[in-house]
Amino acid sequence: MLKIIKAELKAAAYNLKDFPEWNLPEVSFIGRSNVGKSSLLNSLIGRKNLARISSTPGKTRGLYFYLLNDSFCFVDLPGYGYAKVSKNERDRWAPIIEDYLAKRSSLRGCLHLIDCRHEPTADDQLMSQWLRAHTIPTITVATKSDKLSRSALLQQLKVIRSGLGLFEDDRLLPFSTQTAAGRDQLWQEIRSLLL
């Protein structure tokens, strides 16, 4: 596990000109609203409240850049697939997210979060295909793994792998923010993206 000594929110980007100008490696977090992006980010860095967690899905309205150890960055992207967010709002985010993922030279990879209790949605499948089409190194993270028994989790991992069309060597890791199960392995994979 990488020890995070310093962590701070460096930028909140609501349009392209808000993106920070630096050459630091970045790893982005993407997934449906309420899949646990902020909780995962906080768990990885060992802080409770750096990334704000809301009980209302769809609250992340911009791209949030978290500078860690002054050497690399986690980027929390707005969640997709939440019906109560207006279509106008979703249409406004889409090009910013797409530009970030497709054109950001400092992006080293993406954590694509899927709730392990459910089959991947059409939005999850679309995002997985998009990341693959743009050859963005991706680690698929099955969140909320503590909610299932071991045998049910193993079964759901097969469902997720199949539903997203992942190959055997595509990385799919279970993770629990409640118990920290999977944290060391996920850090190992993130380090491989940053190198």
C-alpha positions as CSV (number, residue, x, y, z in Angstrom):
1,M,0.0,0.0,0.0
2,L,1.2,3.5,-0.8
3,K,1.4,5.7,2.3
4,I,-0.4,9.0,1.7
5,I,1.2,11.7,3.7
6,K,-0.3,14.7,2.0
7,A,-3.7,14.9,0.3
8,E,-5.6,18.0,-0.9
9,L,-8.3,19.0,-3.3
10,K,-6.4,21.1,-5.8
11,A,-9.1,21.9,-8.4
12,A,-12.7,21.6,-9.2
13,A,-13.3,21.7,-12.9
14,Y,-16.7,22.6,-14.4
15,N,-15.4,23.3,-17.9
16,L,-12.2,22.6,-19.8
17,K,-10.4,25.8,-18.8
18,D,-10.6,24.7,-15.2
19,F,-8.4,21.6,-15.7
20,P,-5.1,22.1,-13.8
21,E,-2.0,22.5,-16.0
22,W,0.6,20.1,-14.8
23,N,2.4,16.9,-15.9
24,L,1.5,14.9,-12.8
25,P,0.1,11.4,-13.5
26,E,-3.6,11.1,-12.9
27,V,-6.0,8.2,-12.2
28,S,-9.7,8.8,-12.6
29,F,-12.7,7.3,-10.8
30,I,-15.8,6.8,-12.8
31,G,-19.1,4.9,-12.3
32,R,-22.8,5.2,-11.7
33,S,-24.0,7.7,-9.1
34,N,-24.1,6.1,-5.7
35,V,-21.6,3.4,-6.6
36,G,-19.2,4.7,-3.9
37,K,-16.6,6.7,-5.8
38,S,-16.0,9.2,-3.0
39,S,-16.0,6.5,-0.3
40,L,-13.5,4.5,-2.3
41,L,-11.2,7.5,-2.9
42,N,-11.3,8.4,0.9
43,S,-10.7,4.7,1.8
44,L,-7.6,4.5,-0.4
45,I,-6.0,7.6,1.0
46,G,-7.0,6.9,4.6
47,R,-9.1,10.0,5.1
48,K,-12.8,10.2,6.1
49,N,-13.9,13.4,4.4
50,L,-11.5,14.6,1.7
51,A,-13.9,13.6,-1.1
52,R,-17.3,14.7,0.1
53,I,-19.8,11.9,0.4
54,S,-23.5,12.6,-0.2
55,S,-26.5,10.6,0.7
56,T,-28.1,12.0,-2.5
57,P,-26.8,10.5,-5.7
58,G,-25.7,12.8,-8.5
59,K,-24.1,15.5,-6.3
60,T,-20.7,15.4,-7.9
61,R,-21.2,18.1,-10.5
62,G,-17.6,18.7,-11.7
63,L,-14.3,16.9,-12.0
64,Y,-12.4,17.1,-8.7
65,F,-8.6,16.8,-8.8
66,Y,-7.0,15.5,-5.5
67,L,-3.3,16.0,-5.3
68,L,-1.6,13.2,-3.3
69,N,2.0,13.4,-1.9
70,D,2.6,16.3,-4.3
71,S,3.4,13.6,-6.9
72,F,0.2,12.2,-8.5
73,C,-3.5,12.9,-8.6
74,F,-6.9,11.1,-8.2
75,V,-9.7,12.6,-10.3
76,D,-13.3,12.1,-9.2
77,L,-15.7,12.3,-12.2
78,P,-19.4,13.0,-12.1
79,G,-21.5,9.8,-11.7
80,Y,-23.6,8.7,-14.7
81,G,-27.0,7.1,-14.9
82,Y,-28.9,9.0,-12.2
83,A,-32.4,9.8,-13.5
84,K,-33.1,12.7,-11.1
85,V,-30.3,14.8,-12.6
86,S,-31.7,16.9,-15.4
87,K,-31.0,16.0,-19.0
88,N,-29.5,19.5,-19.5
89,E,-27.1,18.9,-16.6
90,R,-26.1,15.5,-17.9
91,D,-25.6,16.9,-21.4
92,R,-23.4,19.6,-20.0
93,W,-21.2,17.1,-18.2
94,A,-20.8,14.6,-21.0
95,P,-18.4,16.6,-23.3
96,I,-16.3,17.6,-20.3
97,I,-15.9,14.0,-19.1
98,E,-15.3,12.8,-22.7
99,D,-12.7,15.5,-23.4
100,Y,-11.0,14.6,-20.1
101,L,-10.9,10.9,-20.7
102,A,-10.0,11.1,-24.4
103,K,-7.5,14.0,-24.5
104,R,-5.9,14.4,-21.1
105,S,-2.2,13.5,-21.6
106,S,-1.5,13.1,-17.9
107,L,-4.3,10.4,-17.5
108,R,-2.6,7.1,-16.7
109,G,-5.7,5.0,-16.2
110,C,-9.2,4.7,-14.9
111,L,-11.0,2.9,-12.1
112,H,-14.4,1.9,-13.3
113,L,-16.6,1.2,-10.4
114,I,-19.5,-1.3,-10.5
115,D,-21.8,-2.2,-7.5
116,C,-21.1,-5.9,-7.0
117,R,-24.6,-6.6,-5.9
118,H,-26.1,-5.9,-9.4
119,E,-25.6,-6.8,-13.0
120,P,-23.8,-4.1,-15.0
121,T,-26.4,-1.6,-16.4
122,A,-26.5,-0.5,-20.0
123,D,-24.6,2.7,-18.9
124,D,-21.9,0.5,-17.3
125,Q,-21.6,-1.5,-20.5
126,L,-21.4,1.6,-22.6
127,M,-18.7,3.2,-20.4
128,S,-16.7,-0.1,-20.4
129,Q,-16.8,-0.3,-24.2
130,W,-15.9,3.4,-24.5
131,L,-12.8,3.1,-22.2
132,R,-11.7,0.0,-24.2
133,A,-12.3,1.8,-27.6
134,H,-10.1,4.6,-26.4
135,T,-7.5,2.2,-25.1
136,I,-7.5,3.7,-21.6
137,P,-5.9,1.3,-19.1
138,T,-8.8,0.3,-16.8
139,I,-9.2,-1.5,-13.5
140,T,-12.8,-2.5,-12.9
141,V,-13.6,-2.3,-9.2
142,A,-16.6,-4.3,-7.8
143,T,-17.6,-2.0,-4.8
144,K,-19.6,-2.9,-1.7
145,S,-18.1,-6.4,-1.6
146,D,-18.8,-6.7,2.1
147,K,-22.6,-6.9,1.3
148,L,-22.2,-10.4,-0.2
149,S,-21.1,-13.7,1.1
150,R,-17.8,-15.1,-0.4
151,S,-19.6,-17.5,-2.7
152,A,-22.2,-14.9,-3.8
153,L,-19.4,-12.4,-4.5
154,L,-17.5,-14.9,-6.7
155,Q,-20.6,-15.5,-8.6
156,Q,-21.3,-11.8,-9.1
157,L,-17.7,-11.2,-10.3
158,K,-18.4,-13.7,-13.1
159,V,-21.7,-11.8,-13.9
160,I,-19.8,-8.5,-14.0
161,R,-17.0,-9.9,-16.1
162,S,-19.5,-11.4,-18.6
163,G,-21.8,-8.4,-18.5
164,L,-19.0,-6.0,-19.4
165,G,-17.4,-8.3,-21.9
166,L,-14.1,-8.3,-19.9
167,F,-11.4,-10.7,-21.0
168,E,-9.7,-13.1,-18.5
169,D,-6.7,-10.8,-18.1
170,D,-8.7,-7.6,-17.7
171,R,-8.4,-6.5,-14.1
172,L,-11.5,-6.9,-11.9
173,L,-11.1,-6.4,-8.2
174,P,-13.6,-6.6,-5.3
175,F,-13.4,-3.8,-2.8
176,S,-15.1,-2.9,0.5
177,T,-14.8,0.6,2.0
178,Q,-16.3,-0.8,5.2
179,T,-13.7,-3.5,5.8
180,A,-10.9,-2.3,3.5
181,A,-10.9,-5.7,1.9
182,G,-9.1,-5.4,-1.4
183,R,-7.3,-2.2,-0.6
184,D,-3.7,-3.5,-0.8
185,Q,-4.4,-5.3,-4.1
186,L,-6.0,-2.2,-5.6
187,W,-3.1,0.0,-4.5
188,Q,-0.8,-2.4,-6.2
189,E,-2.7,-2.1,-9.4
190,I,-2.9,1.7,-9.1
191,R,0.9,1.8,-8.6
192,S,1.4,-0.1,-11.8
193,L,-0.7,2.5,-13.6
194,L,1.4,5.4,-12.2
195,L,4.8,3.9,-13.1
